[in-house]
Amino acid sequence: MTYIDDRYGLMRVHVADDRARLACDQYKRDDLRAWAKTHGMKVVRGSLRKRDFAWYMAQHGLIDDAGSLRAGFPQSGADQ
């Protein structure tokens, strides 16, 4: 059974970890930081490793299940 719940506050740790891994394979840290900053996440330079930062972004809905960047959590019932 696959658990990919995207609702705010309900994403499982292993789902965020998978998304972070995929995003790290696709993007540089600076690209992740720029995207997060553009979408309102507080970004502290050098505060987290790339993988940890990507995990944090996934928890905030900025990374989808394919590891691609998105604007945030999908609207309820919306598919992203």
N, C-alpha and C positions, 0 to 999 in steps of 0.2 A: 504494500500500500504506500502510495506517495502522498506526502503532506506538503502542500504548497500554499497554504492559507496566506493571503496578502493583506488581510484586514489589519489595520493599525493595532499594534500591541499584541498580535497573535502569531507572528512569525516565529517558528521554532528555531532553535539555535543551529541545528544541522542544516536547515534550509538556508539560513543566512550564511553559513560557512560555505556551502556549495556555491552560492551566488558570488561570494567574495573571491573564491578560488577562480571562478570563470572570469570575473572582471579583472583580476590581477593578470591573467593570461592575455587579456585583450588591450589593457590600457596601462599607461605610465602613471606613476603616483601623482605627478603634476596635473595630468588630465583629470584624475579622480578628484583632486583638491579643487581644481577650477570648477568642476561640475557641482560639487557639494556647496561651494561658496555661492555660486550663481543661484542655487536653489535654497538658500537660507540656512544651511548648516554652519555652525560655528567651526571654523577651521583654525587650529593652532599649529603653526609651522613646526614640523619635526616631532609632534607629540606622540604619534603612533606609527608603528610599522605599517607598510603598505597593506598587508593582509588584514591587520586589525582595523585599519581605517576603512577598508572596503567592507568588512563585516558590519561595522557601525553604520555605513551608508546603506547596506542592505536592510538593516533593522529599521531604518528610516524611510524605506520604500524607494530609494534612489537607484537600485539595481534590480532588474527583473530576473526571471528564472533562467534566462539564457546568458546572464552575465552582462547584459547591455545596460547602458545608462538610461534612466527615465526621469521624469519630472517629480515623481512621488508616488504615493499609493494610488492605485486605480480607484475610481469611483465605485461605490457598491454596485455589483452586478456587471461592471465593465470588464472587458477582457483586454489585457495588455500584453 
